[in-house]
């Protein structure tokens, strides 16, 4: 918490919203005027200040410092040793908010800052993620609308009456209201309307354009339901932050984290799926092609339609409404991703080679020329079925669901696409519809080979699933280490001072 309030007020509010969970200590100048000391809010305990004891003190207490103490830390070059361990900053100036953000970034922290005023602009700009909070103008109630309309009518009536001259008395004689007075009022009204029209004709093109722009902005400031949109002025926090929340609550900060984690795990799973598909396709189009194994045009088209559907529906997964204590992996190049790719590709390759070799046993006398065109045979049929099952297993195993995104059962379009692919594989393998297999140019499978394919496909999927879950357990997402970077930053600062 970074605030301009007093330290006692800030600590009390921080404890109410659970920013502070342990006993608070406030850094204050010592009463004898010699140095600084940590003081409990009720002043029952005092601890002498030492920049080397801050880390150990933060393990048992929640620390709070004020703006004047930040100036002292600047002078003693102890910002990097103290700031990262403080929970509450009180009585800070706008430039000190920016200083706190830069200090956190220097020691390797990832910062998210939310603010609602001009004094937060510097800190919002320095934070890794800035969120501006705007107060939307509430829509007027029906009674307010009626009262405002009545008031406007009364004001217009008064203004009209004020333009009509009142009867005057000159030399004891009253003027004729129905005669001379009325004619005079009409003459005045005509002269005023003539002057207004003349003024409108003398408006420059620039002034008329400004009036049109003002009218357009007034229309844009009204939502569809008549609610006024938040008014953004120059210098507001929204000018310096990439995110803007249209209300004063800090809840959008958790929305940013949820959406960010969802995007991160979705990107990670996409790279893994693309990597496995590319490895399998490279083997099929190179090694197996040289052995005469090919795919038909209709077969390749249907396989491509399923792949496009999987990629389309896998992105429909929405982030979960609650934040999880677990963290996603921060990047693609890590041990978890490489081991997952190598393990799954090894299982896919073993399944593919074993299935093709098993099919070749049933056609020992048939010679397949590598340069010949596609023609239906047992090897081509088996390779297509195996590729279909590998494709389904790749998407199903590497789907990132809980605790960041919806699970497969919650992502209905993706679930239906998977079930359709599994059903299609089961139908063509079991040869239930001979006309469909003839259209796909798939030859009938021997019963022994068909049973082996189904069993091997199930075992391949099960082993890939277990391997992926084992790696997720062995390589969990970790909190970025910042203490080592903090020590390096402190050491570099000491070298500069020397």
Secondary structure as the mmCIF struct_conf table of DSSP 4:
data_model
#
loop_
_struct_conf.conf_type_id
_struct_conf.id
_struct_conf.beg_label_comp_id
_struct_conf.beg_label_asym_id
_struct_conf.beg_label_seq_id
_struct_conf.end_label_comp_id
_struct_conf.end_label_asym_id
_struct_conf.end_label_seq_id
STRN STRN1 UNK A 2 UNK A 2
BEND BEND1 UNK A 4 UNK A 5
HELX_RH_AL_P HELX_RH_AL_P1 UNK A 7 UNK A 16
TURN_TY1_P TURN_TY1_P1 UNK A 17 UNK A 18
BEND BEND2 UNK A 19 UNK A 19
BEND BEND3 UNK A 22 UNK A 22
STRN STRN2 UNK A 23 UNK A 29
TURN_TY1_P TURN_TY1_P2 UNK A 31 UNK A 32
BEND BEND4 UNK A 33 UNK A 35
STRN STRN3 UNK A 36 UNK A 39
TURN_TY1_P TURN_TY1_P3 UNK A 41 UNK A 42
BEND BEND5 UNK A 43 UNK A 44
STRN STRN4 UNK A 46 UNK A 48
HELX_RH_3T_P HELX_RH_3T_P1 UNK A 51 UNK A 53
HELX_RH_AL_P HELX_RH_AL_P2 UNK A 54 UNK A 58
TURN_TY1_P TURN_TY1_P4 UNK A 59 UNK A 60
STRN STRN5 UNK A 61 UNK A 66
HELX_RH_AL_P HELX_RH_AL_P3 UNK A 67 UNK A 76
TURN_TY1_P TURN_TY1_P5 UNK A 77 UNK A 77
HELX_RH_AL_P HELX_RH_AL_P4 UNK A 79 UNK A 82
HELX_RH_3T_P HELX_RH_3T_P2 UNK A 83 UNK A 85
STRN STRN6 UNK A 86 UNK A 90
BEND BEND6 UNK A 91 UNK A 91
HELX_RH_AL_P HELX_RH_AL_P5 UNK A 94 UNK A 106
TURN_TY1_P TURN_TY1_P6 UNK A 107 UNK A 108
STRN STRN7 UNK A 112 UNK A 115
BEND BEND7 UNK A 117 UNK A 117
HELX_RH_3T_P HELX_RH_3T_P3 UNK A 118 UNK A 120
HELX_RH_AL_P HELX_RH_AL_P6 UNK A 121 UNK A 126
BEND BEND8 UNK A 127 UNK A 128
STRN STRN8 UNK A 129 UNK A 133
HELX_LH_PP_P HELX_LH_PP_P1 UNK A 136 UNK A 141
HELX_RH_AL_P HELX_RH_AL_P7 UNK A 142 UNK A 163
BEND BEND9 UNK A 164 UNK A 164
HELX_LH_PP_P HELX_LH_PP_P2 UNK A 165 UNK A 167
STRN STRN9 UNK A 169 UNK A 170
TURN_TY1_P TURN_TY1_P7 UNK A 171 UNK A 172
STRN STRN10 UNK A 173 UNK A 174
HELX_RH_PI_P HELX_RH_PI_P1 UNK A 177 UNK A 181
HELX_RH_AL_P HELX_RH_AL_P8 UNK A 182 UNK A 201
TURN_TY1_P TURN_TY1_P8 UNK A 202 UNK A 202
HELX_RH_AL_P HELX_RH_AL_P9 UNK A 205 UNK A 220
TURN_TY1_P TURN_TY1_P9 UNK A 221 UNK A 221
STRN STRN11 UNK A 222 UNK A 222
TURN_TY1_P TURN_TY1_P10 UNK A 224 UNK A 225
BEND BEND10 UNK A 226 UNK A 226
HELX_LH_PP_P HELX_LH_PP_P3 UNK A 227 UNK A 227
STRN STRN12 UNK A 228 UNK A 228
HELX_LH_PP_P HELX_LH_PP_P4 UNK A 229 UNK A 232
TURN_TY1_P TURN_TY1_P11 UNK A 234 UNK A 235
BEND BEND11 UNK A 236 UNK A 236
HELX_RH_3T_P HELX_RH_3T_P4 UNK A 237 UNK A 239
TURN_TY1_P TURN_TY1_P12 UNK A 240 UNK A 240
BEND BEND12 UNK A 242 UNK A 242
STRN STRN13 UNK A 243 UNK A 245
BEND BEND13 UNK A 246 UNK A 248
BEND BEND14 UNK A 250 UNK A 250
TURN_TY1_P TURN_TY1_P13 UNK A 251 UNK A 251
HELX_RH_AL_P HELX_RH_AL_P10 UNK A 252 UNK A 283
HELX_RH_PI_P HELX_RH_PI_P2 UNK A 284 UNK A 288
HELX_RH_AL_P HELX_RH_AL_P11 UNK A 289 UNK A 290
TURN_TY1_P TURN_TY1_P14 UNK A 291 UNK A 292
HELX_RH_AL_P HELX_RH_AL_P12 UNK A 297 UNK A 314
TURN_TY1_P TURN_TY1_P15 UNK A 315 UNK A 316
HELX_LH_PP_P HELX_LH_PP_P5 UNK A 317 UNK A 318
STRN STRN14 UNK A 319 UNK A 319
HELX_LH_PP_P HELX_LH_PP_P6 UNK A 320 UNK A 320
BEND BEND15 UNK A 321 UNK A 322
BEND BEND16 UNK A 325 UNK A 326
BEND BEND17 UNK A 330 UNK A 330
BEND BEND18 UNK A 332 UNK A 334
HELX_RH_AL_P HELX_RH_AL_P13 UNK A 335 UNK A 360
TURN_TY1_P TURN_TY1_P16 UNK A 361 UNK A 362
BEND BEND19 UNK A 364 UNK A 365
TURN_TY1_P TURN_TY1_P17 UNK A 370 UNK A 371
BEND BEND20 UNK A 372 UNK A 372
HELX_RH_AL_P HELX_RH_AL_P14 UNK A 378 UNK A 397
BEND BEND21 UNK A 398 UNK A 398
TURN_TY1_P TURN_TY1_P18 UNK A 402 UNK A 404
STRN STRN15 UNK A 405 UNK A 405
TURN_TY1_P TURN_TY1_P19 UNK A 408 UNK A 410
BEND BEND22 UNK A 411 UNK A 411
HELX_RH_AL_P HELX_RH_AL_P15 UNK A 412 UNK A 430
TURN_TY1_P TURN_TY1_P20 UNK A 431 UNK A 431
HELX_RH_AL_P HELX_RH_AL_P16 UNK A 434 UNK A 439
TURN_TY1_P TURN_TY1_P21 UNK A 440 UNK A 441
HELX_LH_PP_P HELX_LH_PP_P7 UNK A 443 UNK A 446
HELX_RH_AL_P HELX_RH_AL_P17 UNK A 447 UNK A 474
BEND BEND23 UNK A 475 UNK A 475
HELX_LH_PP_P HELX_LH_PP_P8 UNK A 479 UNK A 481
HELX_RH_AL_P HELX_RH_AL_P18 UNK A 483 UNK A 497
#
